[in-house]
Amino acid sequence: MENANNVSEFILWGLTLDPNLQKAYFGLFLVFYTAIVLGNLLIIVTVKRSPRLNSPMYFFLSFLSFVDICYSSVTAPKLIADFLVKKKTISFTGCITQLFFIHFFGGTEVFLLTVMAYDRYIAICKPLHYTNIMNKGVCSWLVAASFLGGFVHSVIQTLLTINLPFCGPNEIDHYFCDVHPLLKLACADTYIVGLIVIANSGMISLTCFLVLTVSYIGILVMLRTLSSEGRLKALSTCASHITVVILFFGPCIFIYLRPSTTFSEDKSVALFYTIITPMLNPLIYTLRNEEVKNAMRKLWSKKVLWS
């Protein structure tokens, strides 16, 4: 997969060039990545092992946790390892592979979050038909469609980038390979490619945003007809999802829904959707959810008894 102009590797600048900060960041991000893997694995195991958590909401949540682990694993291990080396290089093949998977899992997460909003809309606005509409087959198809949507999105982004000529320089002011930094390095007019990239990301973001907006408008209207207890329960489940949507969609829109330019803030913003949000998701979905916390306590008590 070597580029036509024989650029065989790229040099990543990482988050900082300060050696002292790099040592501190190594420990910090190692803790972050460990928390991402353990926290999301705990969610997956809890949902799979707890009979009470068999609703579509938790079915989608387990897949969201799986995607979060995969998503952060595309960038975090390389970022952590690079804190220990002076020259942070990545091969052309590795760069394109990283770009593909960051958009594959990122696109999948966008679709999954939209599906979860639709699930909450059906559960609150059409409770009598919920089990028929959101049956196991439909849920499985929605998850499969989310992965397929992420795959198609990623293929488009990757094909647009891989065919560009790179003559040098080969230094990327980022901690992973992404579309905008690579477009900046291409020795060709990337205006049209940049527009297609924005249109691709924009269409996905706009469609998902409209579905999310319609879902929550319907939910807010329906809440007026519920009792105070039902309203609190509905708000509790929706609040967690809305928080995750804001944390994930906000930075993504800032990065991808603009002309193909790069800013110094991009690296800090990218940390939110590649590391911070995957790390916070388990906390957000458990702290306000008594069912998940009770299921975790039961699993822990069983483990203590068995040991």
C-alpha positions, 0 to 999 in steps of 0.5 A: 500500500505504498504511495505513488511518490514513495512516502513510506512513513509519516512522523507524528508530532504527538500531543507535546514535544516537551520530554517532561510532559511526555513522561507525565502523559505516559502514566496518565494515558496508560491509566485512561486506557486501562479504565476504558478497557476495564470499565467497558468490559465490566458493562459488557459482562454485566449485561451478558450475565444479568438476566434482568438486563435483557432489554434492547437498551442494554443490548445496544449499550453492550455493543456501544461498550464493545465499539468504545474499546475498539475505537480507543484501541486504534489510537491509545496504544500508539499514543502511549507508546510514542510518549517513550520514543523520541521519533514517533513514526508510523508506516504509510500502511499503518497510517491508512489502516489507522485512518480506516479503523478510526472512521469505521468505529467512529461512524459505527458509534454515531449510528449506535447512539442514534439507534439508542435514541430511537429505542428510547423514543419507542420505549417512552412514546409507544410503550404498548408496542415497544416489545413488538417494534424493538424485538430481538431481530430488529435490534440485531438488524439495527446493530448490523446496520450501524456497523455497515454504515460505519464501514461504508463511511470509512471506505469512502474516507480511506479511498479519498485519502489513499489515492492522494500523492504525498511528496513531503514533508511527511510530518503530521501535527497530530497523534494519529492519522486522520483525513484533514492532517493528511489532506494538508500534506498532499502535494495536489489540489485537495479542494474537491476531495475536501468537499467530498469528505465534508459532504460524507461526514456532514450527511451522516452527522446531519441525518443522525442529528435529525433523528436524534432531534425528532426522537427527543422532541417526541420524548419531551412532548410525551413526558408531559402526559406521564406521572411524576414518577414515570417522568423521572424514570424516563428523564433518568435513562435519557439524561445519560444518553444525551450527555454521551451524545453531547460529549461525542457529537460536539467534538466530531462536528467541530473537527469534521464539519468544516473546510479541510483546515487544521488548528492547534486545538484539534488534538485536544478536541480529538481526545474527547471522542477518542479517549475521554468519552469512551472512558466516561461512558461506563460511568455515565451509564452506571451512576444514574442507572440503578438497574445496572448498579444492582446487577453489578452488585449481584455479580460481585456478591456471586463472585465473592461467594464462589471464591 
